[in-house]
Amino acid sequence: MDFTQAKQRIEWLKAVLWENSRKYYVENAPTMSDYEYDQLMHELEALEEQYPEYRTPDSPTQRVGSDLETPGSRNLETGAGKEFAKFPHRYPMLSLGNTYSIAEVEEFAERASKSLETPFTYCCELKFDGTAICLTYRNGKLFRALTRGDGVVGDDVTANARKIANIPETLQGSGWPQEFEIRGEVLMPYESFDRLNKEREDNEDQPFANPRNAASGSLKLQDPEEVANRGLMCTLYHIPAGQVDYPTHDEALKAAASWGLPISDTRELCRDIDGIEAFIAHWDTARKQLPFPTDGIVIKINEMDAQRQLGYTAKSPRWAVAYKFKAEQALTPILSIDYQVGRTGAVTPVANLEPVFLSGTMVKRATLVNEDQMDMLDICEGDWVYVEKGGEIIPKITGVEESKRMPGAKRPLFPKVCPDCGTPLVRPEGEAKWFCPNTDGCPTQIKGKLVHFLGRKAMNILAGDATVDQLYNLDLVRTPADFYDLTQSQLLLLEGWKERSAQRFLDSLRESRNVPFERVLFAIGIRYVGETTARDIARHFGDIDNLARASKEDLTAVPEVGEVVAESVYRYFRDERHLREIERLRAAGLQMAVAAPAGNASDALAGKTIVISGNFSVSRDEIKTLIEANGGKNSGSVSGKTAFLLAGSKPGPEKIKKAEALGIPVLDEEAFRKLLPDGAMPAPKEDNELTLF
């Protein structure tokens, strides 16, 4: 490689790395795996070492990736949003050098031994796969929470951090400095991740590829109450030297744990490279049993004096290194490709695979995302493909083993017409997916919209996919309004249905007439209008008539509503079929206006801040409404200000643990009922578990 070629390659690497860094940190939608990114970074480091005249201060090797929100920046979760306030870190918040090679870990240990004259130990810790956070405590109170940002300045996410259950508002014990920073990671446990992605898939929103992206997107939400619902957790692992007077990193963390801070208890002190390698070998297997994601091991020099002596490079400490686990990968053949039509008409290719065991589960299917992704992978029929999970919880095809390709193998043809109804597909400008435009005539779309309408976060009607299939096949239901015309005799035609099943369904239909307008608007299934957007639009316009008359300009005046959403809503209300459906739903008794604020039913809960967790005999939304109607205030996280934790069945263990630690009372549903006026809360229903027929 000559000088010209080296310069061109360096410039290309810098551009690719900065672009993926932006997608990773800001958009939470990276276009390459961590391993691919790290390999390109190592290549750039080697080239800059060989050609130092081409190393510049703005190189990715000299600066950490930035998660700072900027005007117009977008992420998978929120789209374009308001800009967060920014504040400087007291000490630079750097990144770690990393490696996938045990030999390079050995080189790290050897360099430390040569540089340090006094004996030292290593503190080995899990490398958590989340998004970095820096907490500042002042006089024992949480003062500020910042993202890593660009390492010098971070976005202020304090309001959101206060909604993470295991971040204490107030420190306990004694000995903490008057003011100090402590760094760590915000994580999304697998259970929370699965629940969130199920909700996103039900709404046909793009699911998060892994818990890290989901945690980062959730931490940057504009609504702290929504953050409280995401099930995030925090683990802290570093107090910058100089803020506490402890001789070792491990002792500083033990002190932080005694103050009530969430410190990982999986770390281990090692005296030599043999101990480090044993720790790595153990956790490469044991980590698969953890309830949250990890992607490696961090090895730190334990003694604070040694850390100060070794110092820092431009972007990393010399006293620490991260060993990263490689993502699990398997090679398996594609048996066939299906093209699935979703509720909004989006057509998604899905590869059916020869079953292969990967990261603890049997993988049989993997999405191919869209036609562009299929072209990029150069997929052919019958190809053997590499499938990864690792950090990617959703199985992902990462490449093709061309040596196993059969002679004459053909490229699969993406359908030109809807595989369900035969309507020619369209690809709107700026979209990556093809869509079936027959929104009101395509059977799969119709059934998908009916299932969406019935959903728990929509109208909460006791039925599911199997019921919708039967009703559709019997030609009893084609639109949501048809549900309200059903009779018991018609329901008894359904396979497996008896009088009790039919009556429960009819009872849930009757109760759905009390569902607030915000959820009705979400339930009717306007494309791009999710639960939060429906709430914002409903509260902005007040009722369905004002919304139906709204211009595109009126719609874009709603915070967080952009041109795409505005266009979709505007077009929906210009379709006579949709207007007739709205009138039928209105006639059926559904709420078509935001309820006017009413006075409190009582002051039974006046001045009380209440956190709820678990399942109850009525919906959580009804519980929240009861709390507010009786003078109380809902909160998503337990703190010293919490009056009590209302715990139903299967409450969150972290909330219970924090309530017990703070001495906060934990009440069950029966005790809560006794606090309210007689009759304020409906009596528990029999057989309350939702059965989806």
For each residue, the residues with C-beta under 8 A, 3 or more apart:
1: 5 6 9
2: 5 6
3: 6 7 51
4: 7 8
5: 1 2 8 9
6: 1 2 3 9 10 47 50 51 54
7: 3 4 10 11 51 54
8: 4 5 11 12
9: 1 5 6 12 13 47
10: 6 7 13 14 44 47 48 51 54
11: 7 8 14 15
12: 8 9 15 16
13: 9 10 16 17 40 43 44 47
14: 10 11 17 18 44 58 59 60
15: 11 12 18 19
16: 12 13 19 20 40
17: 13 14 20 21 37 40 41 44 60
18: 14 15 21 22 60
19: 15 16 22 23 31
20: 16 17 23 24 30 31 32 37
21: 17 18 24 25 60 65 66
22: 18 19 25 26 27 65 66
23: 19 20 26 27 29 30 31
24: 20 21 27 28 30 37 65
25: 21 22 28 65 66 67 216
26: 22 23 66 67 68 69 70 73 74 75
27: 22 23 24 73 74 75 76
28: 24 25 75 76 77 208 213 214 216 217
29: 23 75 76 206 209 213
30: 20 23 24 33 37 209 213
31: 19 20 23
32: 20 36 37
33: 30 36 37 327 388 392 398
34: 37 38 295 324 327 391
35: 38 39 100 324 326 327
36: 32 33 39 40
37: 17 20 24 30 32 33 34 40 41
38: 34 35 41 42 98 100 324
39: 35 36 42 43
40: 13 16 17 36 37 43 44
41: 17 37 38 44 45 60 61
42: 38 39 45 46
43: 13 39 40 46 47
44: 10 13 14 17 40 41 47 48 59 60 61
45: 41 42 48 49 61
46: 42 43 49 50
47: 6 9 10 13 43 44 50 51 54
48: 10 44 45 51 52 54 55 59 61
49: 45 46 52
50: 6 46 47
51: 3 6 7 10 47 48 54 55
52: 48 49 55
53:
54: 6 7 10 47 48 51
55: 48 51 52 59 61 62
56: 59 62
57: 62 63
58: 14 62 63
59: 14 44 48 55 56 62 63
60: 14 17 18 21 41 44 63 65
61: 41 44 45 48 55 314 315
62: 55 56 57 58 59 314 315
63: 57 58 59 60 66 150 151 314 315
64: 93 94 95 148 150 151 315
65: 21 22 24 25 60 95
66: 21 22 25 26 63 148 149 150 151
67: 25 26 131 132 147 148 149 154 155 216
68: 26 86 147 149 150 153 154 155
69: 26 73 81 83 84 155 220
70: 26 73 83
71: 83
72: 80
73: 26 27 69 70 80
74: 26 27 78 79 80
75: 26 27 28 29 78 79 81 216 217 220
76: 27 28 29 206 208 213 217
77: 28 217 218 220 221
78: 74 75 81 217 220 221 222 560
79: 74 75 560 562
80: 72 73 74 562
81: 69 75 78 220 222 560
82: 222
83: 69 70 71
84: 69 155 156 157 220
85: 155 156
86: 68 149 153 154 155 156
87: 144 146 153 154 156
88: 152 153 154
89: 92 93 134 146 149 151 152 153 154 181
90: 136 181 240 243
91: 181 240 242
92: 89 151 152 312
93: 64 89 132 134 148 149 151 152 154 183
94: 64 151 312 315 316 317
95: 64 65 148 151 315 316
96: 298 316 317 320 321 322
97: 313 316 320 321 322
98: 38 296 321 322 323 324
99: 104 105 108 321 322 323 324
100: 35 38 323 324 326
101: 104 105
102: 105 106 277 280 323
103: 106 107
104: 99 101 107 108 321
105: 99 101 102 108 109 273 276 277 280 299 321 323
106: 102 103 109 110 273
107: 103 104 110 111
108: 99 104 105 111 112 299 321
109: 105 106 112 113 122 272 273 276 299
110: 106 107 113 114
111: 107 108 114 115 318
112: 108 109 115 116 120 301 306 310 319
113: 109 110 116
114: 110 111
115: 111 112 309 310
116: 112 113 120 301 306 309 310
117:
118: 303 305 306
119:
120: 112 116 301 302 303 306
121: 248 269 270 271 301 302 303
122: 109 269 270 271 275 276 299 300 301 302
123: 248 249 250 267 268 269 270 299 300 301 302
124: 267 268 269 270 275 276 279 280 297 298 299 300
125: 237 264 266 267 297 298 300
126: 264 266 267 283 287 290 294 296 297 298
127: 294 295 296 297 298 322 323 324
128: 184 185 187 235 237 264 292 293 294
129: 185 187 210 211 212 293 294 295 391
130: 185 186 187 188 211 212 215 216 235 292 293
131: 67 147 148 185 186 212 215 216 219
132: 67 93 147 148 183 184 185 186
133: 145 146 147 148 157 161 183 184 185 186 219 234
134: 89 93 145 146 147 148 154 181 182 183
135: 142 144 145 161 167 181 182 183 184 236
136: 90 142 143 144 145 146 179 180 181
137: 140 141 142 143 171 176 179 180 182
138: 141 143 178 179
139: 178 179
140: 137 170 171 176
141: 137 138 169 170 171
142: 135 136 137 145 158 161 162 167 168 169 170
143: 136 137 138 158 179
144: 87 135 136 156 158
145: 133 134 135 136 142 156 157 158 160 161 162 167
146: 87 89 133 134 136 149 154 155 156 157
147: 67 68 131 132 133 134 154 155 157 219 220
148: 64 66 67 93 95 131 132 133 134 151 154
149: 66 67 68 86 89 93 146 152 153 154 155
150: 63 64 66 68 153
151: 63 64 66 89 92 93 94 95 148 315
152: 88 89 92 93 149
153: 68 86 87 88 89 149 150
154: 67 68 86 87 88 89 93 134 146 147 148 149
155: 67 68 69 84 85 86 146 147 149 220
156: 84 85 86 87 144 145 146
157: 84 133 145 146 147 160 161 219 220
158: 142 143 144 145 161 162
159: 162 163 224
160: 145 157 163 164 219 220 221 224 227
161: 133 135 142 145 157 158 164 167 186 219 234
162: 142 145 158 159 167 169 224 637 639
163: 159 160 224 225 227 228 636 637
164: 160 161 167 186 227 232 233 234 637
165: 232 233 637 638 652 654 655 658
166: 233 234 262 654 657 658
167: 135 142 145 161 162 164 234 262
168: 142 171 172 260 261 658
169: 141 142 162 639 640 641
170: 140 141 142 639 640
171: 137 140 141 168 176 259 260 261
172: 168 258 259 260 661
173: 176 258 259 260
174:
175: 255 258 259
176: 137 140 171 173 180 255 259
177: 180 243 244
178: 138 139
179: 136 137 138 139 143
180: 136 137 176 177 239 243 244
181: 89 90 91 134 135 136 239 240 243
182: 134 135 137 236 238 239 256 261
183: 93 132 133 134 135 236 237 238 239 240
184: 128 132 133 135 234 235 236 237 238 262
185: 128 129 130 131 132 133 234 235 236 237
186: 130 131 132 133 161 164 215 216 219 232 233 234
187: 128 129 130 211 215 232 233 234 235 292 293
188: 130 192 193 196 211 212 214 215 218 230 231 232 233 292 293
189: 192 193 211 231 233 291 292
190: 193 194 211 291 292 293 393
191: 194 195 231 291
192: 188 189 195 196 211 214 230 231 232
193: 188 189 190 196 197 208 210 211 214 393
194: 190 191 197 198 393
195: 191 192 198 199 231
196: 188 192 193 199 200 208 214 218 230 231
197: 193 194 200 201 207 208 214 394
198: 194 195 201 202
199: 195 196 202 203 457
200: 196 197 203 205 206 207 208
201: 197 198 204 205 207
202: 198 199 452 455
203: 199 200 452 530 531
204: 201 342 343 344 346 448
205: 200 201 530
206: 29 76 200
207: 197 200 201 394
208: 28 76 193 196 197 200 211 213 214 217
209: 29 30 213 392 393 394 396
210: 129 193 213 214 293 391 392 393 394
211: 129 130 187 188 189 190 192 193 208 214 215 292 293 391 393
212: 129 130 131 188 215 216 293 391
213: 28 29 30 76 208 209 210 216 217
214: 28 188 192 193 196 197 208 210 211 217 218 230
215: 130 131 186 187 188 211 212 218 219 232
216: 25 28 67 75 130 131 186 212 213 219 220
217: 28 75 76 77 78 208 213 214 220 221
218: 77 188 196 214 215 221 226 227 230 232
219: 131 133 147 157 160 161 186 215 216 227 232
220: 69 75 77 78 81 84 147 155 157 160 216 217
221: 77 78 160 217 218 224 226 227 230
222: 78 81 82 560
223: 226 227 532
224: 159 160 162 163 221 227 228 636
225: 163 228 229 636
226: 218 221 223 229 230 532
227: 160 163 164 218 219 221 223 224 230 232 636
228: 163 224 225 635 636 637
229: 225 226 636
230: 188 192 196 214 218 221 226 227
231: 188 189 191 192 195 196 652
232: 164 165 186 187 188 192 215 218 219 227
233: 164 165 166 186 187 188 189 262 292 654
234: 133 161 164 166 167 184 185 186 187 262
235: 128 130 184 185 187 262 263 264
236: 135 182 183 184 185 256 261 262 263 264
237: 125 128 183 184 185 253 263 264 267 298
238: 182 183 184 249
239: 180 181 182 183 243 244 252 253 256
240: 90 91 181 183 243
241: 304 307 308
242: 91
243: 90 177 180 181 239 240
244: 177 180 239 252 255
245:
246: 249 251 252 255 304
247: 251 303 304 305
248: 121 123 251 252 302 303 304
249: 123 238 246 252 253 300 301 302 303 304 307
250: 123 253 254 267 269 302
251: 246 247 248 254 255
252: 239 244 246 248 249 255 256 304
253: 237 239 249 250 256 257 263 267
254: 250 251 257 258 263
255: 175 176 244 246 251 252 258 259
256: 182 236 239 252 253 259 261 263
257: 253 254 260 261 263 265
258: 172 173 175 254 255
259: 171 172 173 175 176 255 256
260: 168 171 172 173 257 661
261: 168 171 182 236 256 257
262: 166 167 184 233 234 235 236
263: 235 236 237 253 254 256 257
264: 125 126 128 235 236 237 267
265: 257
266: 125 126 283
267: 123 124 125 126 237 250 253 264
268: 123 124 275 279
269: 121 122 123 124 250 302
270: 121 122 123 124 275 276 278 279
271: 121 122 275
272: 109 275 276
273: 105 106 109 276 277
274: 277 278
275: 122 124 268 270 271 272 278 279
276: 105 109 122 124 270 272 273 279 280 299
277: 102 105 273 274 280 281
278: 270 274 275 281 282
279: 124 268 270 275 276 282 283 297
280: 102 105 124 276 277 283 284 297 323
281: 277 278 284 285
282: 278 279 285 286
283: 126 266 279 280 286 287 294 297
284: 280 281 287 325
285: 281 282 288
286: 282 283 289 290
287: 126 283 284 290 294 325
288: 285 359 360
289: 286
290: 126 286 287 293 294
291: 189 190 191
292: 128 130 187 188 189 190 211 233
293: 128 129 130 187 188 190 210 211 212 290 391 393
294: 126 127 128 129 283 287 290 325
295: 34 127 129 324 325 390 391
296: 98 126 127 322 323 324 325
297: 124 125 126 127 279 280 283 322 323
298: 96 124 125 126 127 237 320 321 322 323
299: 105 108 109 122 123 124 276 320 321 322 323
300: 122 123 124 125 249 307 319 320
301: 112 116 120 121 122 123 249 306 307 310 319 320
302: 120 121 122 123 248 249 250 269 306
303: 118 120 121 247 248 249 306 307
304: 241 246 247 248 249 252 307 308
305: 118 247 308 309
306: 112 116 118 120 301 302 303 309 310 319
307: 241 249 300 301 303 304 310 317 319
308: 241 304 305 311
309: 115 116 305 306
310: 112 115 116 301 306 307 317 318 319
311: 308 317 318 319
312: 92 94 316 317 318
313: 97 316 317 318
314: 61 62 63
315: 61 62 63 64 94 95 151
316: 94 95 96 97 312 313 320
317: 94 96 307 310 311 312 313 320
318: 111 310 311 312 313
319: 112 300 301 306 307 310 311
320: 96 97 298 299 300 301 316 317
321: 96 97 98 99 104 105 108 298 299
322: 96 97 98 99 127 296 297 298 299
323: 98 99 100 102 105 127 280 296 297 298 299
324: 34 35 38 98 99 100 127 295 296
325: 284 287 294 295 296 390
326: 35 100 329 390
327: 33 34 35 388 389 390 391 392
328: 358 359 388 389 390
329: 326 358 386 387 388 390 398
330: 356 357 358 363 386 387
331: 356 384 385 386 387 401
332: 353 354 355 356 363 384 385 387
333: 353 354 382 383 384 385 404
334: 337 351 352 353 379 381 382 383 384 385
335: 352 353 354
336: 351 352
337: 334 349 350 351 352 368 379 381 412
338: 349 350 352
339: 347 348 349 350 414 415 419
340: 347 348 349 350
341: 345 346 347 418 419 420 436 442 444 445 448
342: 204 345 346 347 348 444 445 448
343: 204 445 448 449 451 452 525
344: 204 435 439 445 448 527
345: 341 342 418 435 436 437 438 439 442 445
346: 204 341 342 433 434 435
347: 339 340 341 342 415 418 419 425 433 434 435 436
348: 339 340 342 367 368 369 370 433
349: 337 338 339 340 367 368 369 370 371 374 412 414
350: 337 338 339 340 365 366 367 368
351: 334 336 337 365 366 367 368 379 385 397
352: 334 335 336 337 338 364 365
353: 332 333 334 335 356 363 364 365 366 385 387
354: 332 333 335
355: 332 362 363 364
356: 330 331 332 353 362 363 387
357: 330 361 362 363
358: 328 329 330 361 362 363 387 388 389 395
359: 288 328 389 390
360: 288
361: 357 358 389
362: 355 356 357 358
363: 330 332 353 355 356 357 358 366 387 389 395
364: 352 353 355
365: 350 351 352 353 395
366: 350 351 353 363 387 395 396 397
367: 348 349 350 351 394 395 396
368: 337 348 349 350 351 373 374 377 379 397
369: 348 349 372 373 374 432
370: 348 349 373 374 432 433 434
371: 349 374 375 414 434
372: 369 375 376 432
373: 368 369 370 376 377
374: 349 368 369 370 371 377 379 412 414
375: 371 372 378
376: 372 373
377: 368 373 374 385 397 399 400
378: 375 400 411
379: 334 337 351 368 374 383 385 397 400 411 412
380: 383 400 405 409 410 411 412
381: 334 337 409 410 411 412
382: 333 334 405 406 409
383: 333 334 379 380 400 401 404 405 409
384: 331 332 333 334 400 401 404 405
385: 331 332 333 334 351 353 377 379 397 398 399 400 401
386: 329 330 331 397 398 399 400 401
387: 329 330 331 332 353 356 358 363 366 395 396 397 398
388: 33 327 328 329 358 392 395 396 398
389: 327 328 358 359 361 363 392 393 394 395 396
390: 295 325 326 327 328 329 359
391: 34 129 210 211 212 293 295 327
392: 33 209 210 327 388 389 395 396
393: 190 193 194 209 210 211 293 389
394: 197 207 209 210 367 389
395: 358 363 365 366 367 387 388 389 392
396: 209 366 367 387 388 389 392
397: 351 366 368 377 379 385 386 387
398: 33 329 385 386 387 388
399: 377 385 386
400: 377 378 379 380 383 384 385 386 405
401: 331 383 384 385 386 404 405
402: 405
403:
404: 333 383 384 401
405: 380 382 383 384 400 401 402 409
406: 382 409
407:
408:
409: 380 381 382 383 405 406
410: 380 381
411: 378 379 380 381
412: 337 349 374 379 380 381
413:
414: 339 349 371 374 434
415: 339 347 418 419 425 434
416: 424 425
417: 422 423 424 425
418: 341 345 347 415 421 422 423 424 425 436 438 442
419: 339 341 347 415
420: 341 436 442 443 444 445
421: 418 436 438 441 442 443 444
422: 417 418
423: 417 418 436 437 438 441 442
424: 416 417 418 437
425: 347 415 416 417 418 434 435 436 437
426: 434 435 437
427: 431 433 434 435
428: 431 435
429:
430:
431: 427 428 435
432: 369 370 372
433: 346 347 348 370 427
434: 346 347 370 371 414 415 425 426 427
435: 344 345 346 347 425 426 427 428 431
436: 341 345 347 418 420 421 423 425 439 442 445
437: 345 423 424 425 426
438: 345 418 421 423 441 442 445
439: 344 345 436 442 445
440: 445 446 577
441: 421 423 438 446
442: 341 345 418 420 421 423 436 438 439 445 446
443: 420 421 446 447 472
444: 341 342 420 421 447 448
445: 341 342 343 344 345 420 436 438 439 440 442 448 449
446: 440 441 442 443 449 450 472 478 479
447: 443 444 450 451 465 468 469 472
448: 204 341 342 343 344 444 445 451 452
449: 343 445 446 452 453 480 525
450: 446 447 453 454 468 471 472 477 479 480 483
451: 343 447 448 454 455 464 465 468
452: 202 203 343 448 449 455 458 523 525
453: 449 450 458 459 461 480 483 523 524 525
454: 450 451 458 459 460 461 463 464 468 483
455: 202 451 452 458 459 460 523
456: 460 619 690
457: 199 460 519 522 531
458: 452 453 454 455 515 519 522 523
459: 453 454 455 480 512 515 519 520 523
460: 454 455 456 457 508 511 512 515 619
461: 453 454 483 505 508 509 512
462: 504 505 508 690 691 692 693
463: 454 467 468 505 508 692 693
464: 451 454 467 468 692 693
465: 447 451 468 469 692
466: 469 470 692 693
467: 463 464 470 471 494 505 692 693
468: 447 450 451 454 463 464 465 471 472 477
469: 447 465 466 472 473
470: 466 467 473 474 494 495
471: 450 467 468 474 476 477 486 494
472: 443 446 447 450 468 469 475 476 477 478
473: 469 470
474: 470 471 490 493 494
475: 472 478
476: 471 472 482 486 490
477: 450 468 471 472 482 483 486
478: 446 472 475 482
479: 446 450 482 581 584
480: 449 450 453 459 483 523 524 581 585
481: 484 485 581 584 585 588
482: 476 477 478 479 485 486
483: 450 453 454 461 477 480 486 509
484: 481 509 584 585 588 589
485: 481 482
486: 471 476 477 482 483 490 491 506 509
487: 490 491
488: 491 492 499 502 503 506
489: 492 493
490: 474 476 486 487 493
491: 486 487 488 494 497 501 502 505 506
492: 488 489 497 498 499 502
493: 474 489 490 497
494: 467 470 471 474 491 497 693
495: 470
496: 501 693
497: 491 492 493 494 501 502 693
498: 492 501 502
499: 488 492 502 503
500: 503 504
501: 491 496 497 498 504 505 691 693
502: 488 491 492 497 498 499 505 506
503: 488 499 500 506 507
504: 462 500 501 507 508 691
505: 461 462 463 467 491 501 502 508 509 693
506: 486 488 491 502 503 509 510
507: 503 504 510 511
508: 460 461 462 463 504 505 511 512
509: 461 483 484 486 505 506 512 513
510: 506 507 513
511: 460 507 508 514 515
512: 459 460 461 508 509 515 590
513: 509 510 588 589 590 591
514: 511 591
515: 458 459 460 511 512 519 520 523 590 591
516: 519 520 591 594 595
517: 520 521 538 543 544 591 592 593 594 595
518: 521 522 534 535 538 539 594
519: 457 458 459 515 516 522 523 531 534
520: 459 515 516 517 523 524 585 590 591 592
521: 517 518 524 526 529 534 537 538 544 547
522: 457 458 518 519 529 530 531 534 535
523: 452 453 455 458 459 480 515 519 520
524: 453 480 520 521 581 582 585
525: 343 449 452 453 529
526: 521 529 534 568 569 572
527: 344 568 572
528: 533 564 565 568
529: 521 522 525 526 533 534 537 565 568 569
530: 203 205 522 533 534
531: 203 457 519 522 534 535
532: 223 226 535 536 560
533: 528 529 530 536 537 560 561 565
534: 518 519 521 522 526 529 530 531 537 538
535: 518 522 531 532 538 539
536: 532 533 539 540 558 559 560 561
537: 521 529 533 534 540 541 547 555 558 561 569
538: 517 518 521 534 535 541 542 547 594
539: 518 535 536 542 594
540: 536 537 557 558
541: 537 538 546 547 550
542: 538 539 546 593 594
543: 517 546 547 592 593 594
544: 517 521 547 548 582 586 592 593
545: 548 549 592
546: 541 542 543 549 550
547: 521 537 538 541 543 544 550 569 573
548: 544 545 573 579 582
549: 545 546
550: 541 546 547 554 555 569 570 573
551: 554 555 570
552: 555 556 563 566 567 570
553: 556 557
554: 550 551 557
555: 537 550 551 552 558 561 565 566 569 570
556: 552 553 561 562 563 566
557: 540 553 554 561
558: 536 537 540 555 561
559: 536
560: 78 79 81 222 532 533 536
561: 533 536 537 555 556 557 558 565 566
562: 79 80 556 565 566
563: 552 556 566 567
564: 528 567 568
565: 528 529 533 555 561 562 568 569
566: 552 555 556 561 562 563 569 570
567: 552 563 564 570 571
568: 526 527 528 529 564 565 571 572
569: 526 529 537 547 550 555 565 566 572 573
570: 550 551 552 555 566 567 573 574
571: 567 568 574 575
572: 526 527 568 569 575 578
573: 547 548 550 569 570 578 579
574: 570 571
575: 571 572 578 579
576: 579 580
577: 440 580 581
578: 572 573 575 581 582
579: 548 573 575 576 582 583
580: 576 577 583 584
581: 479 480 481 524 577 578 584 585
582: 524 544 548 578 579 585 586 592
583: 579 580 586 587
584: 479 481 484 580 581 587 588
585: 480 481 484 520 524 581 582 588 590 592
586: 544 582 583 589 590 592
587: 583 584
588: 481 484 513 584 585
589: 484 513 586
590: 512 513 515 520 585 586
591: 513 514 515 516 517 520 595
592: 517 520 543 544 545 582 585 586
593: 517 542 543 544
594: 516 517 518 538 539 542 543
595: 516 517 591 598
596:
597:
598: 595 629
599:
600: 603 606 629 630 631
601: 629 630 677 680
602: 605 629 630 631 676 677 680
603: 600 606 630 631
604: 630 631 675 676 677 680
605: 602 608 610 627 630 631 632 643 675 676
606: 600 603 630 631 632
607: 631 643
608: 605 631 632 633 643 644
609: 632 633 634 635 641 642 643
610: 605 627 632 633 634 635 642 643 644 645 646
611: 634 635 636 637 638 642 644 645 646 655 659
612: 616 620 623 624 627 634 645 646 647 648
613: 645 646 647 648 651 652 655 656
614: 647 648 649 650 651 652
615: 648 649 650
616: 612 619 620 623 648 649 669
617: 669 682 683 684 685 688
618: 622 623 681 682
619: 456 460 616 622 623
620: 612 616 623 624
621: 624 625
622: 618 619 625 626
623: 612 616 618 619 620 626 627 646
624: 612 620 621 627 628 634
625: 621 622 628 629
626: 622 623 629 630 676 680 681
627: 605 610 612 623 624 630 632 633 634
628: 624 625 631 632 633 634
629: 598 600 601 602 625 626 680
630: 600 601 602 603 604 605 606 626 627 676 677 680
631: 600 602 603 604 605 606 607 608 628
632: 605 606 608 609 610 627 628 643
633: 608 609 610 627 628
634: 609 610 611 612 624 627 628
635: 228 609 610 611 638 639 641 642
636: 163 224 225 227 228 229 611
637: 162 163 164 165 228 611 655
638: 165 611 635 642 645 655 658 659 662 664
639: 162 169 170 635 642 662
640: 169 170 662
641: 169 609 635
642: 609 610 611 635 638 639 645 659 662 664
643: 605 607 608 609 610 632 664 665
644: 608 610 611 664 665 666 667
645: 610 611 612 613 638 642 651 655 656 659 664 665 666 667
646: 610 611 612 613 623 667 668 669 672
647: 612 613 614 651 655 656 666 667 668
648: 612 613 614 615 616 651 668 669
649: 614 615 616
650: 614 615
651: 613 614 645 647 648 655 656
652: 165 231 613 614 655 656
653: 656 657
654: 165 166 233 657 658
655: 165 611 613 637 638 645 647 651 652 658 659
656: 613 645 647 651 652 653 659 660 666
657: 166 653 654 660 661
658: 165 166 168 638 654 655 661 662 664
659: 611 638 642 645 655 656 662 664 665 666
660: 656 657 663 664 666
661: 172 260 657 658
662: 638 639 640 642 658 659
663: 660
664: 638 642 643 644 645 658 659 660
665: 643 644 645 659
666: 644 645 647 656 659 660
667: 644 645 646 647 671 672 675
668: 646 647 648 671 672
669: 616 617 646 648 672 673 684
670: 673 674
671: 667 668 674 675
672: 646 667 668 669 675 676 681
673: 669 670 676 681
674: 670 671
675: 604 605 667 671 672
676: 602 604 605 626 630 672 673 680 681
677: 601 602 604 630 680
678:
679:
680: 601 602 604 626 629 630 676 677
681: 618 626 672 673 676
682: 617 618 685
683: 617
684: 617 669 688
685: 617 682 688
686:
687: 691
688: 617 684 685
689:
690: 456 462
691: 462 501 504 687
692: 462 463 464 465 466 467
693: 462 463 464 466 467 494 496 497 501 505
